[in-house]
Amino acid sequence: MSETQQQPVFIIEKIYVKDLSLEIPHAPQIFLEREAPEINLQLATSNSVVDGEIREVTVTATVTARLKEKDKVMFLVEAHQAGIFRISNVPGDEIEPVLGVLCPNILFPYLRETVSDTVTRAGFPPVILNPVNFEAIYHQKKQQEAASSQPGQSTDTTTKH
């Protein structure tokens, strides 16, 4: 291997909760309800360059528990789990899957724990988020982008998890 071909570098510098909010709009009466709530999850990922080869990736989960019969929100949790990653010597066409698939896969277990712990500390039974296939989400997003760039095509970019 020549000196111009360096090995790819991927280092996790830090994993942290970037932002966390909890709302219980109908407390304390909501704690007297016996109906099992319907849980809705919305996921989003984002990334940014911090400095050169340092990147921040964030996975955001918005979890809403709603009583279907009374159309009341039991609780709403929004958690932004972030990580700082040092990524270098990765070809330009391969950096996007690293940021859109590999990094979110690393962050998601921490996000699951943050959401479950927050809900439990709020006095509700834990909410355990199901595993997420970030690779499938990434490919779906790429297909939607490709379809929307073709003239005369319209696509729905809403993804419900």
C-alpha positions in Angstrom: 0.0 0.0 0.0 1.4 3.4 -1.0 1.5 6.3 1.4 -1.1 8.1 -0.7 -3.7 5.4 0.1 -4.4 5.8 3.8 -6.8 3.5 5.7 -10.3 4.9 6.5 -10.6 6.3 10.0 -13.9 6.2 12.0 -13.8 7.2 15.6 -16.6 7.8 18.0 -15.5 11.0 19.9 -18.7 11.5 22.0 -22.3 10.3 22.3 -24.7 12.6 24.2 -28.3 13.8 24.6 -28.4 17.1 22.7 -32.0 18.0 23.6 -34.7 16.4 25.6 -38.3 17.5 26.3 -41.2 15.9 28.1 -44.8 17.1 28.1 -47.7 15.7 30.2 -50.5 18.1 29.2 -53.3 16.4 31.2 -51.4 15.7 34.5 -52.4 14.7 37.1 -55.8 13.4 35.8 -54.1 11.4 33.0 -52.5 9.1 35.6 -56.0 7.9 36.6 -56.8 6.6 33.1 -56.8 2.9 32.5 -56.9 2.8 28.7 -53.7 1.7 27.0 -52.4 4.5 24.8 -51.6 4.4 21.1 -47.9 5.1 20.6 -46.8 7.1 17.6 -43.1 7.4 16.7 -41.5 9.9 14.3 -37.8 9.6 13.5 -35.5 12.1 11.8 -31.7 12.1 11.2 -29.4 15.0 10.5 -25.7 15.6 10.3 -23.3 18.6 10.1 -19.6 19.3 9.7 -18.2 20.5 13.1 -14.6 21.0 11.9 -12.9 19.3 9.0 -13.2 15.6 9.5 -15.3 16.0 12.7 -19.0 15.4 12.1 -22.0 15.6 14.3 -24.9 13.2 13.6 -28.3 13.5 15.4 -31.2 11.1 15.6 -34.4 12.7 16.8 -37.4 10.7 18.1 -40.7 12.2 18.8 -42.9 9.8 20.8 -46.5 10.6 21.4 -48.8 8.5 23.6 -52.5 9.2 22.9 -55.7 7.9 24.4 -57.6 7.0 21.3 -61.1 7.0 22.8 -60.8 10.4 24.4 -58.3 11.9 21.9 -56.0 13.0 24.8 -52.3 13.1 24.8 -50.9 11.2 27.7 -47.3 12.3 27.1 -45.0 13.6 24.4 -41.3 13.0 24.5 -38.8 14.5 22.0 -35.2 13.3 22.3 -32.3 14.3 20.2 -29.4 11.8 20.6 -26.2 13.0 19.0 -22.7 11.8 18.4 -19.5 13.4 17.4 -17.6 11.2 14.9 -14.1 11.6 13.4 -14.3 10.4 9.8 -11.3 10.6 7.5 -9.9 8.9 4.4 -13.4 7.8 3.3 -14.2 8.4 -0.4 -16.7 11.1 -1.0 -19.4 8.8 -2.4 -19.1 6.6 0.8 -19.4 9.3 3.4 -23.2 9.7 3.0 -24.0 6.1 3.9 -21.7 6.4 6.9 -23.5 9.5 8.1 -27.0 8.2 7.2 -26.8 4.5 8.2 -23.7 3.6 10.3 -23.8 6.6 12.7 -27.6 6.4 13.3 -27.3 2.7 14.0 -24.7 3.5 16.7 -26.8 6.2 18.2 -30.2 4.5 18.2 -29.7 2.2 21.2 -28.8 5.2 23.3 -31.9 7.0 22.0 -34.1 4.0 23.0 -32.6 4.1 26.5 -33.2 7.9 26.8 -36.8 7.7 25.7 -37.6 4.7 27.9 -35.9 6.2 31.0 -37.6 9.5 30.5 -41.1 7.9 30.2 -40.5 5.7 33.2 -39.2 8.6 35.3 -42.4 10.5 34.3 -44.5 7.8 36.0 -45.6 5.8 32.9 -44.7 2.3 31.9 -41.5 2.2 29.8 -41.8 2.7 26.0 -39.3 0.4 24.2 -38.8 1.6 20.7 -38.6 -1.2 18.1 -35.3 -1.6 16.2 -35.1 0.6 13.1 -33.5 -0.3 9.7 -31.7 2.9 8.9 -30.3 1.4 5.8 -33.8 0.9 4.4 -34.7 4.4 5.4 -31.6 5.7 3.7 -32.3 3.9 0.4 -36.0 4.9 0.5 -34.9 8.5 0.9 -32.4 8.2 -2.0 -35.1 6.7 -4.2 -37.5 9.5 -3.4 -34.8 12.1 -4.2 -34.1 10.4 -7.5 -37.8 10.2 -8.4 -38.4 13.8 -7.4 -35.5 15.0 -9.6 -37.1 13.5 -12.7 -39.5 15.9 -14.4 -43.2 15.0 -14.2 -42.7 12.8 -11.1 -44.3 13.5 -7.7 -43.5 11.6 -4.6 -44.7 11.6 -1.0 -41.7 12.2 1.2 -43.6 11.5 4.5 -42.2 8.4 6.3 -44.2 7.1 9.3 -42.4 4.6 11.7 
